[in-house]
Amino acid sequence: MTHHHSLMPSGQGTVMLNIGAGIGALVIHAPGRLHGHEIEVSPVGDPALRTHAAVRARYVRGGASYAVVIDSLPEGRYTVWRDPVNALGEVEVPGGGVAEFTWPQEAAAA
């Protein structure tokens, strides 16, 4: 399966999120060296049900930061995958809210 993502930087205020009752979003802060990499998440307990997004540059006051934004996630606990086989960590996504996860600087990505 081939995925096409625009890796153009996001301008200030250009991210729209689909969140609400029972639906949340996840922002994964990543090191710049992961720019363009796909990061996958899945509900804890169902690793086959994955969704993904690419790390993109996001320009903020003081420079660029790099992040993945995944919205429309049913509320619950999610696994963040380091690569297709190895989990990196878990995060709780609240309904009507946005969870944040920080990719460790020392963690490699496949």
N, C-alpha and C positions, 0 to 999 in steps of 0.2 A: 504494500500500500504506500503510495506517495502522498506526502502532505506538502502543501504550499503555504508558507507563511510570509507575510511582508515583514522584513526586518528593518524597515525604515523606522527611525526613532519616533516616538510619540511626542507630540507637542504638549505643552502644559494644558491640562484640563480636557484631554481628548479620550479618556478611558470611560466608557459607559459600562455599568454593571447591571446584570439581571439578578437582583436579589429581592427577597420578600419573605412571606410566610413560608417557612420550611426550606427556603432556598438561600444559599450564601455564596460567598466568593473566597478565593484564596490568592494571596499575593506571596510569591516566593522571591525573596531578595537573593540575588546571586552575584558572584564575582564576575567582573568584566570578561575574564577569560572564557566564560561559558556563553558569551554572546552567540546567538544562532543555534545553540543546542536545544533539543527538545527535552522537556522535563515532564515525566508522567506522574500522575497520582491515581490512586484507586481507593475505594472504601476499604477500611480495615476488614479483613475476613473475606474479601472478594477481589483478590489480586488480578483476576482476568478482566474485570470491569474497569479498564483504565481510560483516562482522558489525558490529553497532553496540550502543551503550548510551548512556543519558543521563547527563549530568553531574549529580551529586546532592550535597547538603550532607551531610557526615559530621562528626559532633560528636566532638571529641577534647579532651583536656585543653588548656585555653587558648583554646577557641573552635571555630569551624567551619572545616573545610577542604572543598574541592570536588574531586571525583574521579569518574572512570569506572572501573568494575571489570568486566572481561570475563574469564570463565573458560572452561574446556573448549576451549582453543585447542591444536591440534596444535603440538608444539615446532617452532620455526623462526623465520625472520626475517619481520617484519611491517612494513607501511607504515601509518603513522598519517596519516589524511586531514584536511587543513585544511577542505576543502569537497568537493563531489562530483567536482571536476576536479583540484584541486591537492593534491599530497602535502605533508605537513609534515615528516616525518622517518621514520626506521626504528628498530626495536627488536628485539632477540633475545629470544624467549620460550623459556625452558628447560623441558624436561619435568620434572614434579615440583616446579616452582618458580614464583616470581612475578617478573615483570619490571616495572620502573617506567619511566615516561616523563613528563617534565614539559613541559606545553604552554607555549611561550614567552609571557610577558606581552604582548609587542607583537603577537603573531599574532592576526589576526581570524578569526572563524568565520562561515561562511555561515548 
